[in-house]
Amino acid sequence: MLIKCLVGDPSGKSYGDVAFLEHHNLLTNILGLNSSRWAEGWTQSDFELLCVDGHRAALSEWESCNLGAIPPNSIMTRPVLTSRVYDFLMKSQETLAATQSTEFKLFESHQYGESDLLFKDATRCFVHTSHMDYRSILGEEFYAHLEAVFRCTRSDILEFCNQDVCSIF
């Protein structure tokens, strides 16, 4: 749990000052604090958001204080399997969407007493992205924030994203 790095342990040892979470994971983690022995006494008001412009805000203000839209997750495969995996996932999505009466839900795990079992419960649909570059997938706003971070801290991640990763290994 990323919140645990902020809370630390019962002896008072802290593991970190900042955690990056999606808003739905943030709220889930905060709500789960009461059931965790290591987080007794911590509440939502003990945490705050760091906004892009430098000010701080309450967790409830995540819509106006964030790093931008969260880029979608991607399913990666070896090039040889791409079309087979794509066909399977798209057919599954189409079949299950057309059959509303089915008990199995591709993007919902709550009926099993858990969340995010196969895909994130926040998932709405699959989209084929092989024709897109990573900058298009991330979105300009998120990419700009990413670029700004790496101007301050040198990293080869942006150059790595431009490479054909299969040729590296």
Secondary structure, DSSP 8 states (H G I E B T S, - for coil): -HHHHHH--TTS----S-----HHHHHHHHHGGGG-GGGTT--GGG--EE-TTS-EE-GGGTTTSSSSS---------TTTHHHHHHHHHHHHHHHHH-TT-S--TT--GGGTSSSSSS-TT-------TTS-HHHHH-HHHHHHHHHHHHHS--SHHHHHTS-HHHH-
